[in-house]
Structures are given as C-alpha cells and as structure tokens.
Amino acid sequence: MIRLVLVGGGHAHLHVVERIADSRARGDGRWDGVEVVLVSAYPVHHYSGMLPGYLQGRYREEELRFNLQALARAAGIRFREGWVDRVEVFGGGGGAAGVGPHATSASGTQPAGQVHLDGESIPFHLASLDVGSVAGGTAVPGVREHTIALRPTSRAVELARRLEGLQRRPGPVEAVVVGAGAAGFEVVLAVAERLSRAGSSRESSQGRVTLVEAGPEILPEFSERVRRRGLAELGRWGVEVQTSTRVSRVEEDGVRVEGPHGESRLPSHLTVWVAGAAPSPLLAASDLPLARSGFFQVNGALQAADDTPVWGAGDCIELAGFPWMPRAGVYAVRQAPVLADNLEMAVEVLRSGGGSERPPRTYTPQTSFLSLLNTGGGRALLRWKGVVALGRWPWWLKDWIDRRFMTRYHGLEKLGMEVGPDPAGAGERGE
Ligand SMILES: Cc1cc2nc3c(=O)[nH]c(=O)nc-3n(C[C@H](O)[C@H](O)[C@H](O)COP(=O)(O)OP(=O)(O)OC[C@H]3O[C@@H](n4cnc5c(N)ncnc54)[C@H](O)[C@@H]3O)c2cc1C
C-alpha cells in the first residue's frame, strides 16, 4: 500500500481531494492501492476571497466554509485533525527515498519519511504541503496577545464575533487594522462598514477606524491608479490612513506607533494584524529544502528542490526562479492541477517500481491576474491588466466568481456527508 499524506487543507489540496474523488467515482484505478491521509489543523477551512464579505455580514459563515472532513470522506480519504510540527525525511532529505517522478528506484514500498503531529507520526511514501503562511511581523511586542491575525483564515470567525460584540457596544468604537496590502485594505473597509451600522462611524464623529502601514503607500503591489481609487474608498468609509508608520507595541486597548510626526498612541477596542505573510514554523523544523526567505523551496514541478518525494503549493512554497510570486490564493488555485497531475504521476512511478516515460508537468506563475477587491457597500475595485474599475458591477462579478468556486466544493461535501463514516473509521483525532 502506498501512502500519500496531504498536509494542510489549503486551496491547492482541495483540488487534489476533488481530483481523487472524481477518479474514484469514475473507477479509473489511478488511486487504487493508495491510502491518502489529509491532515489539517482544523476540520474546516475558509475561503479567503469571501472573508471580507463575511466580515461585512454579506455572507453566512457556512457559505465560505469548506468541511474538510466531509470532502475527504467523499474522496475515500482519511481525515486527521492536528497540527503537523515536522516532516521528517528518512536519510535527511535530498531525494534519499528515490521516489521522485523520474526516479528508477524500486524502493517504493519503503516509507520515505513521516509526518509528526501531536506526539504521533504518520509514515508516508509521498507527501504534499499546502499549509499556507503565518502572520508576519508578530515579533512586535503585544501582537500575539492583543491582535487578531487573519492567518489561518479561520480566525475570521473570531473577528466576526468581536465585530458583532462591538456593534452592540454603547459609545464610540475605535479599531486599528495594521497592514495596507490587499488583505488589510479589504479588512479595514469591512470593519468600517460593519461598525458604521452601529453608529460608530465618522457620523458619530467619535468612533474611528485607522489603517496603519509601515510603507509609504497603501496597496503597494498595485498601480497608482488603483491606489487613488482605493484611497477614495477609504475616505468614503471614513477610514483614517497612516502610512510610513510603524507599530512599536500593541496593548490591550491601544496601539503605539512611530510615524513621520513622532510617537503616538491610537486607542483601540479591536486591533487586526494583516501585516504580511511569514513561513510556517513547520518548515524550519522539517527536513525540507528552504529558500532564503524561509519558505519551502520547490522546483517547477512543485516538488522539493532536492528531489525529496514531498511536493508543495500555495503560500508555503517559494518556486525556484520566481521569488517574486505573490502569496495569493489565485496562485495556489492555479498550481493545484499541476500538483494533482504530478502526484498522480509519482503514484504511478511508485506502483510500477520504475521511472516515468513522461516528464512531470511544470508550473509557471502568471505575471498578472484579475484582482477584485471588495470595498464594501456592494462595491468592488477591479484591476485587470491596464483596466481599473470601481463600483457595483465589479462586485457582482466577484460575488459570482466566488460563489461558483464554493459551489464546486459544496456539492462534493454534500456527497461526503451522505456516504457515512470516514474510510478506516478515521476522521477523528488520533490514528
Ligand atoms: C483577509 C484576507 C483576504 C484575502 N483575499 C484574497 C483574495 O481575494 N484573493 C487571493 O488570491 N488571495 C487572498 N488572500 C490570500 C490568501 O488567503 C492566501 O494566499 C491563500 O489562503 C493561500 O492558500 P494556501 O492554499 O497556501 O493556504 P491556506 O488557504 O492558508 O490553507 C492552509 C491550511 O493548512 C492548515 N495548516 C496550516 N498549518 C498547518 C499545520 N502545521 N498542520 C496542519 N495543518 C496546517 C490550515 O489550517 C489551513 O487549512 C487573502 C488573505 C487574507 C488574510
């Protein structure tokens, strides 16, 4: 029996799960004799594209939630809830197990390594990582204790609850969002919209929502035209923008900042930390090749750069030759079919005990993508190549794309709920 362990239920692995479900439903035999285990920190995952809409109150939580356990069940995959803290590769990595897509080793029945979680281990012949990233900049004192960081995205549920509580709170409400990249921009607008409904907006003249950014401008990854429109939207919702401003400390009820005019303190009932992405500590603790950035270094086939039989996709990787690749869900989604193809090929190689006739599929990141930023109030800001548009129709387009994406998985989830317990009686904590 070959065992493939999928670590993390991120966007790319959802597609792999779907592919396995399709294959098993068709009975094409591609995944016969393969035990697939999906290990993820939580039994559910949330689609980040719909997070701002959820925070605004436009979507219910279940509309952006993936039930990983049910999806796994639909694909005949064993689900295991837990935090993986190390991926051990026997022989210390470097392709020692000889099971890469081109390998000709007959050692296929020997596990190549094991995944460690919660004091236990799961041996694997093949593994794949899609664990996303963690919040960056958390070394600033007080960040861990007093902010809500939106990585993993499931923390949005906690943020929505806090917003609900603040909406009911009498008197003016102050909120600070740190980080003015695309995610921080959308989140601050969602916070402002949500709080405005409770009368804590600029109209009350005392409530205040502030966006703090260390760099000189908001939306640094966008053009000047997009930034101008973005600033206008922030103004529309009464968000105060402080650029070239660094957070030096976060306290329970405020944020200390150092800006162009010296030090100051922003009172805050709610501080949200969206200041970039950092590598998961799991990566440094594992026997995997790392890029200088600390992310998992993979080659064009999305396999470990040293040919270890571990693949990766999404935020957790750095693709050789493309260190600029943004950490955005759209990249994880585009990598997914390449990852699925190459995992299928690796299974085939292991099964036959020989090499592969065809080369693995390679992934090349697109240099531009359709960007739709939810600006609140049923509007969105669209950027597509040279086109910039703001208003209602970009929101309708975004809503349609996002709902279509979720519908795909919700159908499979329903199937998983109908088929009964997980294979091997799992889906629980503990093997
Ligand atoms: C507020 C916000 C809005 C965003 N909006 C967009 C957008 O509109 N479009 C876009 O393209 N990108 C957006 N992004 C970025 C996007 O969320 C990420 O790029 C994307 O989620 C990365 O997908 P992934 O598959 O790498 O991992 P993730 O989606 O982060 O999934 C990782 C999974 O792995 C699990 N996991 C993590 N560590 C472990 C571990 N050690 N053991 C076991 N399981 C683990 C997690 O629980 C999670 O289920 C947004 C981000 C934020 C914060």
The ligand as a Gaussian input file, in Angstrom:
#p B3LYP/6-31G(d) Opt

LIG

0 1
 C       -8.279000      38.752000       4.713000
 C       -7.621000      38.078000       3.555000
 C       -8.196000      38.181000       2.296000
 C       -7.592000      37.583000       1.210000
 N       -8.202000      37.687000      -0.013000
 C       -7.635000      37.104000      -1.066000
 C       -8.260000      37.198000      -2.345000
 O       -9.317000      37.815000      -2.517000
 N       -7.654000      36.591000      -3.395000
 C       -6.480000      35.914000      -3.233000
 O       -5.974000      35.402000      -4.227000
 N       -5.860000      35.808000      -2.045000
 C       -6.407000      36.384000      -0.959000
 N       -5.784000      36.282000       0.258000
 C       -4.564000      35.478000       0.389000
 C       -4.967000      34.015000       0.541000
 O       -5.716000      33.855000       1.709000
 C       -3.782000      33.076000       0.652000
 O       -2.861000      33.349000      -0.350000
 C       -4.307000      31.643000       0.473000
 O       -5.199000      31.329000       1.511000
 C       -3.175000      30.667000       0.451000
 O       -3.729000      29.411000       0.233000
 P       -2.958000      28.128000       0.690000
 O       -3.594000      27.008000      -0.022000
 O       -1.498000      28.305000       0.541000
 O       -3.169000      28.003000       2.259000
 P       -4.344000      28.352000       3.201000
 O       -5.560000      28.710000       2.468000
 O       -3.818000      29.322000       4.206000
 O       -4.622000      26.959000       3.932000
 C       -3.683000      26.346000       4.777000
 C       -4.351000      25.209000       5.510000
 O       -3.382000      24.455000       6.193000
 C       -3.732000      24.270000       7.567000
 N       -2.496000      24.255000       8.321000
 C       -1.633000      25.275000       8.492000
 N       -0.578000      24.878000       9.208000
 C       -0.772000      23.579000       9.486000
 C       -0.012000      22.607000      10.186000
 N        1.162000      22.879000      10.749000
 N       -0.531000      21.346000      10.293000
 C       -1.709000      21.042000       9.723000
 N       -2.465000      21.925000       9.043000
 C       -1.992000      23.178000       8.915000
 C       -4.616000      25.475000       7.879000
 O       -5.482000      25.201000       8.954000
 C       -5.356000      25.654000       6.554000
 O       -6.470000      24.808000       6.478000
 C       -6.362000      36.875000       1.383000
 C       -5.788000      36.764000       2.649000
 C       -6.389000      37.345000       3.737000
 C       -5.743000      37.230000       5.098000

